[in-house]
Amino acid sequence: MVYKAIIKKLIYNFKYKPYLADLKKFLTELFYESIIQQEVFQTALKLSPVLVPIPLSQKRLRARGYNHAKLLAEGLSKNLNLKLSDILQRTRETKSQFGLKLKDRKENLKDAFALNTPPDTQDKLAKSLRAGNVFLVDDILTTGSTLLEAANILKRKGAKKVYGLTLARD
């Protein structure tokens, strides 16, 4: 879906004040309908995928009260009967990506993610990552900086294939 007009307004209201978390069901249905029609998605589904939402910083999570990417991932998890895993965390506060140029976006997100698992379970996690595909879930794809940074962490920890699923693209 292209990030314009009505979808832009819906996502904005979902992420920013007035924080309309109730849009979750509607946006999840739109998301689901758009991805199930994609051939590459259907192919990737065959390898035991797991959905991983892009994490928010603690400050943004407290302000908003929810992680919009996680709400979308939870809805997709139910619709697709796929496992959801919160294996990523934000390691530091970052600026909003909105309005930043590509170079600034990359710098803003450098080292902003890490695994959200105890060190003693990371070998088991690496084994499970090698066994299937990972679908990173976020709301908007602009330059791909967020998905790329998160995917790099997962790839370094053993993920075989990492795909980005976004509700809209700019």
Backbone as CSV, one residue per row, in Angstrom:
resi,resn,N_x,N_y,N_z,CA_x,CA_y,CA_z,C_x,C_y,C_z
1,MET,0.829,-1.158,0.000,0.000,0.000,0.000,0.889,1.241,0.000
2,VAL,0.532,2.212,-0.768,1.300,3.450,-0.820,0.879,4.357,0.339
3,TYR,1.877,4.961,0.963,1.670,5.812,2.135,1.194,7.193,1.690
4,LYS,-0.090,7.288,1.340,-0.677,8.551,0.899,-2.105,8.630,1.386
5,ALA,-2.629,9.819,1.344,-4.037,10.110,1.621,-4.560,9.441,2.885
6,ILE,-5.564,8.599,2.722,-6.281,8.054,3.882,-5.403,7.124,4.718
7,ILE,-4.563,6.294,4.081,-3.718,5.370,4.846,-2.700,6.166,5.674
8,LYS,-2.219,7.273,5.129,-1.281,8.128,5.853,-1.951,8.694,7.112
9,LYS,-3.167,9.161,6.971,-3.908,9.712,8.109,-4.214,8.628,9.146
10,LEU,-4.590,7.443,8.696,-4.877,6.344,9.618,-3.636,5.953,10.422
11,ILE,-2.521,5.778,9.734,-1.275,5.394,10.430,-0.834,6.504,11.381
12,TYR,-0.955,7.734,10.941,-0.575,8.846,11.820,-1.391,8.812,13.119
13,ASN,-2.690,8.643,12.997,-3.558,8.610,14.186,-3.318,7.366,15.038
14,PHE,-2.825,6.320,14.430,-2.491,5.089,15.145,-1.211,5.275,15.966
15,LYS,-0.247,6.041,15.417,1.062,6.195,16.053,1.202,7.427,16.929
16,TYR,0.516,8.481,16.592,0.689,9.756,17.284,-0.630,10.210,17.898
17,LYS,-0.567,11.269,18.684,-1.787,11.762,19.326,-2.860,11.938,18.278
18,PRO,-4.023,11.426,18.506,-4.645,10.983,19.748,-4.407,9.507,20.078
19,TYR,-3.414,8.835,19.475,-3.076,7.446,19.801,-4.299,6.534,19.719
20,LEU,-4.798,6.344,18.540,-6.003,5.544,18.351,-5.658,4.063,18.183
21,ALA,-5.366,3.406,19.291,-5.023,1.982,19.267,-6.176,1.149,18.719
22,ASP,-7.399,1.676,18.785,-8.560,0.945,18.269,-8.501,0.749,16.753
23,LEU,-7.618,1.456,16.075,-7.446,1.259,14.634,-6.736,-0.064,14.332
24,LYS,-6.231,-0.710,15.373,-5.462,-1.950,15.218,-6.183,-2.976,14.343
25,LYS,-7.420,-3.266,14.632,-8.154,-4.305,13.905,-8.295,-3.952,12.429
26,PHE,-8.682,-2.730,12.152,-8.870,-2.296,10.773,-7.543,-2.322,10.000
27,LEU,-6.491,-1.753,10.602,-5.186,-1.714,9.931,-4.605,-3.115,9.753
28,THR,-4.822,-3.974,10.722,-4.338,-5.351,10.610,-5.027,-6.067,9.452
29,GLU,-6.309,-5.852,9.299,-7.039,-6.474,8.184,-6.515,-5.976,6.841
30,LEU,-6.275,-4.677,6.734,-5.694,-4.122,5.503,-4.327,-4.746,5.223
31,PHE,-3.518,-4.824,6.266,-2.173,-5.385,6.175,-2.245,-6.834,5.701
32,TYR,-3.066,-7.617,6.361,-3.234,-9.030,6.030,-3.655,-9.207,4.571
33,GLU,-4.670,-8.471,4.160,-5.173,-8.598,2.783,-4.114,-8.229,1.755
34,SER,-3.265,-7.257,2.067,-2.245,-6.853,1.097,-1.093,-7.850,1.004
35,ILE,-0.706,-8.473,2.118,0.457,-9.380,2.047,0.103,-10.771,1.539
36,ILE,-1.103,-11.251,1.806,-1.416,-12.617,1.367,-1.507,-12.723,-0.152
37,GLN,-1.596,-11.605,-0.826,-1.657,-11.600,-2.288,-0.275,-11.590,-2.932
38,GLN,0.772,-11.495,-2.125,2.135,-11.417,-2.639,2.747,-12.814,-2.783
39,GLU,3.213,-13.132,-3.958,3.779,-14.459,-4.227,5.016,-14.734,-3.370
40,VAL,5.883,-13.732,-3.203,7.097,-13.927,-2.405,6.730,-14.230,-0.952
41,PHE,5.665,-13.628,-0.466,5.208,-13.895,0.895,4.717,-15.332,1.001
42,GLN,3.946,-15.777,0.046,3.427,-17.145,0.060,4.574,-18.163,0.056
43,THR,5.615,-17.887,-0.713,6.773,-18.772,-0.764,7.498,-18.785,0.575
44,ALA,7.691,-17.614,1.157,8.410,-17.509,2.434,7.646,-18.155,3.581
45,LEU,6.338,-18.247,3.470,5.515,-18.865,4.515,5.813,-20.348,4.707
46,LYS,6.396,-20.979,3.708,6.623,-22.424,3.749,7.736,-22.840,4.709
47,LEU,8.533,-21.895,5.188,9.682,-22.244,6.033,9.520,-21.806,7.487
48,SER,8.443,-22.186,8.115,8.218,-21.931,9.548,8.604,-20.524,9.993
49,PRO,7.981,-19.513,9.435,8.385,-18.155,9.799,7.916,-17.733,11.192
50,VAL,8.600,-16.727,11.690,8.228,-16.106,12.961,8.095,-14.608,12.696
51,LEU,7.110,-13.982,13.318,6.906,-12.541,13.200,7.635,-11.830,14.340
52,VAL,8.416,-10.811,13.995,9.170,-10.049,14.987,8.853,-8.565,14.790
53,PRO,8.155,-7.967,15.751,7.850,-6.538,15.615,9.077,-5.669,15.872
54,ILE,9.144,-4.547,15.172,10.195,-3.571,15.434,9.907,-2.957,16.804
55,PRO,10.869,-2.997,17.717,10.616,-2.491,19.071,10.666,-0.965,19.161
56,LEU,9.953,-0.441,20.133,9.989,0.985,20.462,10.944,1.203,21.631
57,SER,11.388,2.422,21.766,12.168,2.759,22.964,11.216,2.796,24.153
58,GLN,11.761,2.661,25.346,10.937,2.690,26.555,10.212,4.027,26.693
59,LYS,10.870,5.100,26.333,10.256,6.430,26.440,9.025,6.539,25.525
60,ARG,9.167,6.114,24.269,8.027,6.178,23.338,6.924,5.203,23.750
61,LEU,7.314,4.052,24.247,6.325,3.072,24.693,5.500,3.628,25.855
62,ARG,6.167,4.272,26.800,5.431,4.885,27.928,4.503,5.995,27.442
63,ALA,4.973,6.832,26.527,4.169,7.957,26.038,2.940,7.476,25.255
64,ARG,3.134,6.468,24.417,2.052,5.987,23.555,1.181,4.963,24.274
65,GLY,1.809,4.169,25.121,1.055,3.131,25.826,1.034,1.800,25.101
66,TYR,1.550,1.741,23.906,1.592,0.507,23.122,2.624,0.644,22.006
67,ASN,3.074,-0.493,21.513,3.962,-0.522,20.357,3.092,-0.822,19.138
68,HIS,2.968,0.128,18.245,2.109,-0.027,17.064,2.538,-1.218,16.197
69,ALA,3.839,-1.431,16.046,4.323,-2.559,15.238,3.950,-3.886,15.894
70,LYS,4.007,-3.924,17.224,3.634,-5.151,17.925,2.140,-5.431,17.783
71,LEU,1.308,-4.400,17.856,-0.131,-4.609,17.660,-0.419,-5.163,16.271
72,LEU,0.260,-4.624,15.262,0.085,-5.138,13.896,0.569,-6.585,13.800
73,ALA,1.724,-6.870,14.405,2.275,-8.230,14.376,1.360,-9.213,15.099
74,GLU,0.759,-8.790,16.213,-0.171,-9.664,16.937,-1.385,-10.001,16.074
75,GLY,-1.899,-9.010,15.376,-3.036,-9.262,14.487,-2.674,-10.200,13.350
76,LEU,-1.508,-9.982,12.752,-1.057,-10.863,11.675,-0.815,-12.272,12.198
77,SER,-0.264,-12.366,13.400,-0.005,-13.667,14.012,-1.295,-14.482,14.116
78,LYS,-2.358,-13.830,14.556,-3.646,-14.515,14.674,-4.216,-14.879,13.306
79,ASN,-4.182,-13.938,12.372,-4.750,-14.181,11.039,-3.990,-15.250,10.261
80,LEU,-2.680,-15.309,10.449,-1.841,-16.229,9.686,-1.451,-17.481,10.467
81,ASN,-1.833,-17.518,11.734,-1.461,-18.627,12.607,0.067,-18.817,12.639
82,LEU,0.767,-17.698,12.873,2.229,-17.704,12.949,2.670,-17.299,14.346
83,LYS,3.838,-17.776,14.717,4.416,-17.441,16.016,4.892,-15.989,16.009
84,LEU,4.689,-15.311,17.127,5.169,-13.950,17.328,6.271,-14.007,18.380
85,SER,7.359,-13.297,18.134,8.467,-13.318,19.084,9.027,-11.913,19.271
86,ASP,9.093,-11.477,20.516,9.672,-10.182,20.871,11.162,-10.344,21.144
87,ILE,11.914,-10.777,20.148,13.328,-11.077,20.378,14.243,-9.876,20.183
88,LEU,13.674,-8.736,19.768,14.483,-7.532,19.609,14.096,-6.495,20.659
89,GLN,15.061,-5.666,21.005,14.800,-4.534,21.897,15.571,-3.325,21.388
90,ARG,15.067,-2.152,21.724,15.794,-0.909,21.451,16.824,-0.757,22.551
91,THR,18.039,-0.476,22.167,19.099,-0.332,23.156,19.286,1.109,23.583
92,ARG,18.720,2.017,22.805,18.850,3.434,23.141,17.726,4.219,22.487
93,GLU,17.523,5.394,23.027,16.525,6.323,22.475,17.042,6.855,21.137
94,THR,16.181,6.909,20.135,16.539,7.482,18.842,15.553,8.588,18.506
95,LYS,15.961,9.463,17.611,15.044,10.489,17.112,13.995,9.809,16.238
96,SER,12.866,10.454,16.069,11.871,9.972,15.111,12.512,10.001,13.724
97,GLN,12.247,8.993,12.914,12.807,8.926,11.569,12.097,9.899,10.619
98,PHE,10.923,10.342,11.031,10.109,11.221,10.200,10.901,12.475,9.834
99,GLY,11.050,12.734,8.546,11.714,13.945,8.067,13.227,13.863,7.945
100,LEU,13.834,12.757,8.406,15.295,12.631,8.306,15.700,12.139,6.919
101,LYS,16.851,12.584,6.462,17.401,12.122,5.190,18.022,10.732,5.392
102,LEU,18.273,10.023,4.293,18.775,8.649,4.345,20.013,8.515,5.229
103,LYS,21.006,9.352,5.023,22.245,9.265,5.803,21.954,9.449,7.298
104,ASP,21.093,10.425,7.611,20.743,10.691,9.007,19.929,9.551,9.612
105,ARG,19.082,8.933,8.815,18.289,7.792,9.293,19.204,6.633,9.676
106,LYS,20.172,6.341,8.816,21.106,5.245,9.097,21.904,5.511,10.364
107,GLU,22.399,6.734,10.488,23.187,7.106,11.666,22.331,7.070,12.936
108,ASN,21.100,7.525,12.818,20.167,7.559,13.941,19.919,6.154,14.499
109,LEU,19.879,5.159,13.624,19.542,3.793,14.045,20.753,2.901,14.290
110,LYS,21.942,3.411,14.012,23.147,2.596,14.197,23.210,2.076,15.634
111,ASP,23.320,0.760,15.767,23.412,0.088,17.068,22.214,0.363,17.983
112,ALA,21.049,0.587,17.393,19.849,0.889,18.190,19.079,-0.367,18.597
113,PHE,19.453,-1.531,18.051,18.743,-2.771,18.363,19.704,-3.826,18.894
114,ALA,19.147,-4.720,19.696,19.892,-5.878,20.205,18.888,-6.986,20.469
115,LEU,19.409,-8.189,20.696,18.522,-9.294,21.050,17.965,-9.083,22.441
116,ASN,16.730,-9.445,22.605,16.027,-9.315,23.876,15.907,-10.691,24.531
117,THR,17.020,-11.370,24.615,17.030,-12.709,25.197,18.222,-12.836,26.134
118,PRO,18.075,-13.624,27.187,19.220,-13.843,28.081,20.368,-14.518,27.333
119,PRO,21.604,-14.185,27.668,22.758,-14.764,26.974,22.755,-16.292,26.955
120,ASP,22.260,-16.930,28.019,22.294,-18.393,28.077,21.279,-19.046,27.126
121,THR,20.377,-18.272,26.534,19.403,-18.846,25.586,19.704,-18.452,24.142
122,GLN,20.773,-17.687,23.931,21.041,-17.199,22.580,21.482,-18.294,21.616
123,ASP,22.128,-19.339,22.092,22.482,-20.453,21.204,21.224,-21.159,20.700
124,LYS,20.280,-21.361,21.602,19.001,-21.986,21.226,18.252,-21.089,20.240
125,LEU,18.284,-19.779,20.483,17.632,-18.831,19.579,18.277,-18.874,18.203
126,ALA,19.608,-18.870,18.146,20.322,-18.912,16.868,19.931,-20.154,16.076
127,LYS,19.796,-21.283,16.766,19.390,-22.521,16.099,17.985,-22.386,15.513
128,SER,17.065,-21.798,16.269,15.698,-21.643,15.761,15.641,-20.611,14.634
129,LEU,16.496,-19.592,14.686,16.532,-18.606,13.599,17.019,-19.235,12.298
130,ARG,17.969,-20.154,12.399,18.477,-20.837,11.200,17.445,-21.773,10.587
131,ALA,16.469,-22.199,11.386,15.479,-23.183,10.933,14.373,-22.588,10.063
132,GLY,14.132,-21.300,10.145,13.012,-20.728,9.400,13.247,-19.286,8.999
133,ASN,12.223,-18.692,8.432,12.289,-17.297,8.016,11.813,-16.383,9.141
134,VAL,12.309,-15.160,9.106,11.884,-14.144,10.058,11.196,-13.037,9.267
135,PHE,10.022,-12.639,9.735,9.320,-11.498,9.158,9.368,-10.355,10.164
136,LEU,10.136,-9.322,9.848,10.139,-8.115,10.674,8.885,-7.325,10.327
137,VAL,8.169,-6.858,11.340,6.908,-6.147,11.111,7.035,-4.699,11.569
138,ASP,6.678,-3.785,10.663,6.659,-2.357,10.979,5.509,-1.705,10.215
139,ASP,5.288,-0.436,10.466,4.154,0.230,9.838,4.485,0.808,8.465
140,ILE,5.591,1.532,8.346,5.907,2.231,7.098,7.335,1.936,6.659
141,LEU,7.510,1.703,5.374,8.837,1.571,4.770,9.112,2.859,4.007
142,THR,10.130,3.576,4.431,10.510,4.789,3.707,11.835,4.503,2.994
143,THR,12.928,4.476,3.736,14.229,4.169,3.139,14.664,2.740,3.427
144,GLY,14.019,2.097,4.375,14.394,0.741,4.763,15.434,0.690,5.863
145,SER,15.849,1.837,6.387,16.909,1.891,7.397,16.556,1.114,8.662
146,THR,15.338,1.250,9.133,14.930,0.566,10.362,14.956,-0.944,10.163
147,LEU,14.335,-1.400,9.098,14.299,-2.841,8.831,15.698,-3.397,8.608
148,LEU,16.531,-2.654,7.891,17.893,-3.112,7.609,18.718,-3.259,8.886
149,GLU,18.629,-2.285,9.762,19.392,-2.345,11.020,18.927,-3.522,11.876
150,ALA,17.613,-3.711,11.971,17.078,-4.833,12.753,17.428,-6.170,12.095
151,ALA,17.335,-6.236,10.781,17.664,-7.470,10.060,19.130,-7.843,10.243
152,ASN,20.000,-6.855,10.260,21.432,-7.125,10.442,21.703,-7.812,11.779
153,ILE,21.021,-7.393,12.820,21.180,-8.038,14.132,20.764,-9.501,14.033
154,LEU,19.606,-9.744,13.442,19.085,-11.113,13.339,19.970,-11.990,12.454
155,LYS,20.484,-11.425,11.367,21.368,-12.188,10.475,22.673,-12.545,11.195
156,ARG,23.219,-11.602,11.956,24.452,-11.878,12.702,24.234,-12.962,13.756
157,LYS,23.002,-13.107,14.214,22.680,-14.116,15.229,22.187,-15.417,14.616
158,GLY,22.261,-15.530,13.294,21.978,-16.815,12.664,20.748,-16.911,11.800
159,ALA,19.948,-15.858,11.687,18.737,-15.938,10.863,19.104,-16.256,9.417
160,LYS,18.415,-17.238,8.880,18.663,-17.658,7.503,18.180,-16.590,6.523
161,LYS,16.917,-16.235,6.637,16.322,-15.209,5.774,15.485,-14.279,6.632
162,VAL,15.607,-12.987,6.361,14.818,-11.986,7.067,14.075,-11.151,6.024
163,TYR,12.774,-11.079,6.184,11.926,-10.296,5.294,11.326,-9.138,6.076
164,GLY,11.064,-8.054,5.406,10.389,-6.920,6.016,8.940,-6.889,5.565
165,LEU,8.029,-6.809,6.507,6.605,-6.647,6.218,6.182,-5.291,6.755
166,THR,5.676,-4.447,5.877,5.193,-3.142,6.312,3.792,-2.921,5.765
167,LEU,3.010,-2.208,6.548,1.654,-1.881,6.160,1.651,-0.975,4.922
168,ALA,2.579,-0.012,4.879,2.627,0.935,3.765,4.073,1.231,3.401
169,ARG,4.240,1.766,2.220,5.573,2.205,1.777,5.462,3.618,1.251
170,ASP,6.490,4.397,1.539,6.502,5.793,1.135,7.223,5.935,-0.192
